[in-house]
Amino acid sequence: MAQKTSAQQKGAAPAGIDAGLARALYNDMVLIRRFEEKAAEAYALGKIGGFLHLYIGEEAVGVGATSTLRPDDYAISAYREHGHCLAKGSDPRRAMAELFGRIDGLCKGKGGSMHLFDKSVNFLGGHAIVGAHLPLATGVAFGIKYRGTDQVIVCYFGDGAVPEGEFHESLNLASLWKLPVVYICENNRYAMGTSLERALAQTEIWKFGQAYNMPCEAVDGMDVLAVRDVVARAVGRARTDKTPTLIEARTYRFRGHSMRDPAGAVYRTKDEVEREKLRDPIVLFRDRALKAGWLTEEDARKIEKDVHDLVDEAVAFAEASPEPPASELLTDIFKES
């Protein structure tokens, strides 16, 4: 399971890639891919309701970034968050049960796909209002600094959040107050369905960091090791001197915006999607790891089989979990006394 791998346990410094780390990175990316594929199948069968936003194609960002974190660091995301949650170490069975709306889910079936939350691994949730979680990440970073600890929070968001006021307000305060937050924009070029060029006057998103006087750079979001390297430097700065960073991870989702838009065919061509799939982050890393000797073909096949078995187990667990009783409507409600 994701929380048992060495990718996160190894922490920030990407001094070198060994077999253990390569297995962990490959395992976590394959886990996310297979989890999302099975979620799509379950949605098509009517077992998952509401909206479902898949992370297929973007796995290198969440896995590469999380591999630089300690277990006590935090992560927060928007509504395409299944991959971030799994990479941070959540139990795939409970994550799948949450998608199914079952009592054994991470949020007792009350959150669903867009609102995964797991305090046990410091995953502070998926948030469905575009850009609304950036101030939350900034607030968590303020709390870290206030407590005097050396934790870090990584905040994932899409390119669609960049025009929002919360993005600019958060970066401004994080820089002004020197807060330990790493903002990672997963730029998949279309937000919901509008191309980057039609939505932003400044299409090089990383440059917004310059306006707020913080380190900033772009990275190939299809290369898990490139992401790991860039985020590791940012985490190091945040941990040692509370410097925030803006990273633009240039990635691509292979599916549509959500299962209501399965292919994204209205706003992008089939040829474009097929061309981008040639840079599948999992295939790229597998080939590189085999060539470098970090993995053998046998290693890769075993990881793939173990992951497939685990995700099948997660689906069975979700299907066996009961629906929440009506009495759950009255639990987990905050009321000031």
C-alpha positions in Angstrom: 0.0 0.0 0.0 1.1 3.6 -0.6 1.9 4.3 3.0 4.3 1.4 3.2 6.5 2.4 0.3 9.9 4.1 0.7 9.2 7.0 -1.7 7.9 9.3 1.1 10.0 7.7 3.8 13.2 8.7 2.0 12.4 12.4 2.4 13.5 15.4 0.5 17.1 15.0 -0.8 17.1 13.5 -4.3 20.8 12.8 -4.2 20.4 9.6 -6.1 17.9 7.0 -7.3 18.2 3.5 -6.0 16.2 0.4 -6.6 14.0 0.9 -3.5 13.0 4.4 -4.5 12.4 3.4 -8.1 10.1 0.6 -7.0 8.3 3.0 -4.7 7.8 5.7 -7.4 6.7 3.1 -9.9 4.4 1.4 -7.4 2.6 4.6 -6.5 2.1 5.8 -10.0 0.7 2.4 -11.1 -1.5 2.4 -8.0 -3.0 5.7 -8.9 -3.5 4.8 -12.5 -5.2 1.5 -11.7 -7.3 3.0 -8.9 -8.6 5.7 -11.3 -9.3 3.1 -14.1 -11.4 1.0 -11.7 -13.1 4.1 -10.4 -14.1 5.0 -13.9 -15.5 1.5 -14.4 -17.5 1.7 -11.2 -18.9 5.1 -12.2 -20.0 3.7 -15.5 -21.8 0.9 -13.7 -23.6 3.4 -11.5 -21.8 2.4 -8.3 -20.3 5.9 -7.8 -22.5 9.0 -7.9 -21.9 12.7 -8.3 -18.9 13.9 -10.1 -15.7 12.0 -10.8 -12.5 13.8 -11.9 -9.7 11.4 -12.8 -5.9 11.9 -12.4 -4.9 9.7 -15.3 -1.9 11.2 -17.0 -0.9 13.4 -14.2 0.5 10.8 -11.8 4.1 12.0 -12.0 3.3 15.3 -10.3 1.6 13.9 -7.1 4.0 11.0 -6.7 7.2 13.0 -7.5 6.1 15.8 -5.1 5.0 13.5 -2.3 8.3 11.6 -2.4 10.0 14.7 -1.1 7.8 15.0 2.0 8.0 13.6 5.5 4.9 11.8 6.9 4.3 14.8 9.2 4.2 17.3 6.3 0.8 18.3 4.9 -0.8 18.2 1.5 -4.0 19.9 0.3 -5.7 19.7 -3.1 -8.7 20.6 -5.3 -11.3 18.1 -6.6 -8.9 16.0 -8.8 -7.3 14.7 -5.6 -7.5 10.9 -5.6 -3.9 10.7 -6.7 -2.6 13.1 -4.1 -4.5 11.3 -1.4 -3.1 7.9 -2.3 0.4 9.3 -2.8 0.3 10.8 0.7 -0.4 7.3 2.1 -4.2 6.8 2.4 -5.6 3.3 2.4 -6.9 2.6 -1.1 -9.7 0.5 0.3 -11.0 3.4 2.4 -10.5 5.8 -0.5 -12.5 3.6 -2.8 -15.2 3.2 -0.2 -15.5 6.9 0.1 -16.0 7.2 -3.7 -18.8 4.6 -3.3 -20.4 6.6 -0.5 -20.0 3.9 2.1 -19.6 4.0 5.9 -16.0 2.7 5.8 -14.8 5.5 3.6 -12.3 8.1 4.6 -15.1 10.5 5.5 -17.8 7.8 6.3 -19.2 8.2 2.8 -20.1 11.9 3.3 -17.4 13.5 1.2 -17.3 11.4 -2.0 -14.9 11.8 -4.9 -14.3 15.6 -4.5 -13.9 15.7 -0.7 -11.4 13.0 0.3 -9.8 13.9 3.7 -7.4 11.8 5.8 -6.1 13.3 9.0 -4.0 10.2 9.7 -1.6 11.0 6.8 -2.0 14.8 7.0 -4.0 15.0 3.8 -6.1 18.1 4.3 -8.7 17.4 1.7 -10.0 17.9 -1.7 -11.9 21.1 -2.2 -14.4 21.6 -4.9 -14.6 25.4 -5.1 -11.9 26.5 -7.5 -9.0 28.2 -5.7 -10.7 28.2 -2.3 -8.1 25.9 -0.7 -5.1 28.1 -1.5 -5.9 30.4 1.5 -6.3 27.3 3.6 -2.9 26.1 2.6 -1.5 29.5 3.4 -3.2 29.4 6.8 -1.7 26.0 7.6 1.7 27.3 6.7 1.1 30.2 9.0 0.2 27.7 11.8 3.4 25.8 11.2 5.5 28.9 11.5 3.5 30.0 14.6 4.1 26.7 16.3 7.8 26.8 15.4 8.0 23.4 13.7 9.8 22.6 10.4 6.9 21.0 8.6 5.9 22.0 5.1 2.6 22.1 3.2 2.3 21.3 -0.5 -0.8 22.8 -2.2 -1.9 21.4 -5.5 -4.3 23.3 -7.8 -5.1 23.6 -11.5 -4.4 26.3 -14.1 -8.1 27.2 -13.8 -7.4 28.6 -10.3 -4.8 31.1 -11.4 -7.2 33.9 -12.4 -8.9 33.6 -9.0 -8.3 36.3 -6.4 -7.4 33.6 -3.8 -4.4 32.6 -5.8 -2.9 36.1 -5.8 -3.9 36.9 -2.2 -2.3 33.6 -1.0 1.0 34.1 -2.8 1.2 37.7 -1.6 0.7 36.8 2.1 2.9 33.7 1.9 5.8 35.8 0.5 5.2 38.8 2.8 5.0 36.6 5.9 7.6 34.0 4.8 5.5 30.9 5.1 6.5 27.3 4.5 4.2 26.5 1.6 4.9 25.0 -1.8 2.3 25.9 -4.4 2.1 23.4 -7.3 0.0 24.4 -10.3 -0.8 21.2 -12.3 -1.2 22.9 -15.6 -3.1 20.5 -17.8 -3.8 23.3 -20.3 -7.6 23.3 -20.4 -8.9 23.8 -16.8 -12.5 22.6 -17.3 -12.5 23.0 -21.1 -11.0 26.4 -21.9 -7.5 26.5 -23.3 -4.9 28.3 -21.3 -4.4 30.9 -24.1 -8.0 31.9 -23.9 -8.0 32.2 -20.1 -4.7 33.8 -19.1 -3.0 36.9 -20.4 0.2 35.4 -18.9 0.4 31.8 -20.0 3.7 31.0 -18.3 2.1 30.5 -14.9 5.4 30.1 -13.0 6.2 33.8 -13.7 3.4 34.9 -11.3 5.8 34.0 -8.5 8.1 36.8 -9.7 5.4 39.3 -9.0 5.2 38.1 -5.4 9.0 37.9 -4.9 9.3 34.2 -4.4 11.3 31.4 -6.1 9.4 30.0 -9.0 10.0 27.7 -11.9 8.3 25.4 -14.4 8.9 21.6 -14.6 8.0 18.8 -17.0 5.0 17.3 -15.1 5.3 14.0 -17.1 8.7 13.3 -15.6 8.5 12.0 -12.0 12.2 12.6 -11.3 12.2 16.1 -12.7 9.2 16.9 -10.4 10.9 15.3 -7.5 14.0 17.3 -8.0 12.2 20.7 -8.3 9.9 20.1 -5.4 12.7 18.8 -3.2 14.5 22.2 -3.6 11.3 24.0 -2.8 10.6 21.8 0.3 14.2 22.4 1.5 13.7 26.2 1.3 10.4 26.0 3.0 11.7 23.8 5.8 14.9 25.7 6.5 14.0 29.3 6.1 10.2 29.4 5.5 10.5 30.5 1.9 7.4 29.8 -0.2 7.7 28.6 -3.8 5.4 28.5 -6.9 6.0 25.6 -9.3 4.2 25.1 -12.6 4.1 21.4 -13.5 3.2 21.1 -17.1 1.2 18.0 -17.4 -1.8 16.6 -19.4 -4.9 14.7 -18.4 -5.6 11.8 -20.7 -9.3 11.7 -19.9 -11.8 14.6 -20.0 -12.4 17.1 -17.2 -14.7 14.7 -15.5 -16.8 11.5 -16.3 -19.5 13.9 -17.6 -16.9 14.9 -20.2 -15.2 11.5 -20.8 -12.8 12.4 -23.6 -12.6 16.2 -23.7 -13.4 15.9 -27.4 -15.2 19.2 -27.7 -12.2 21.3 -27.1 -9.2 19.2 -28.1 -8.5 16.8 -31.0 -8.0 13.1 -30.9 -4.6 13.5 -32.5 -3.5 15.8 -29.7 -4.6 13.4 -27.0 -2.8 10.5 -28.8 0.3 12.6 -29.2 0.4 13.4 -25.5 -0.1 9.8 -24.5 3.2 9.0 -26.1 4.7 10.8 -23.0 2.8 8.7 -20.6 4.6 9.3 -17.3 4.4 5.7 -16.1 5.8 4.3 -19.4 8.5 6.9 -19.5 9.7 6.1 -16.0 9.4 2.4 -16.5 11.6 2.5 -19.6 14.1 4.8 -17.8 14.2 2.6 -14.7 14.7 -0.6 -16.8 17.5 1.0 -18.8 19.3 2.3 -15.7 18.9 -1.0 -13.9 16.8 0.4 -11.1 14.1 -2.1 -12.0 14.0 -5.4 -13.7 11.2 -6.7 -15.9 10.3 -9.1 -13.1 10.2 -6.2 -10.6 7.9 -4.2 -12.8 5.6 -7.1 -13.5 5.4 -8.0 -9.8 4.5 -4.4 -8.9 1.8 -4.3 -11.5 0.3 -7.5 -10.3 0.4 -6.5 -6.7 -1.2 -3.2 -7.5 -4.0 -4.8 -9.6 -4.7 -7.2 -6.7 -4.8 -4.4 -4.2 -7.2 -2.2 -6.3 -9.4 -5.2 -6.9 -9.4 -5.7 -3.1 -10.3 -2.0 -2.6 -13.3 -2.4 -4.9 -14.5 -5.5 -3.1 -14.0 -3.7 0.2 -16.1 -0.7 -1.0 -18.9 -2.9 -2.3 -19.0 -4.9 0.9 -19.1 -1.7 3.1 -22.6 -0.7 4.2 -24.2 2.6 3.3 -24.2 5.2 6.1 -27.3 4.9 8.3 -29.6 7.9 8.5 -28.3 8.7 12.0 -25.0 9.7 10.4 -26.7 12.9 9.2 -26.5 14.2 12.7 -22.8 13.3 13.4 -19.6 15.2 12.7 -21.4 18.5 12.8 -19.6 21.4 14.4 -21.7 23.7 16.6 -20.3 26.4 18.8 -21.5 26.1 22.4 
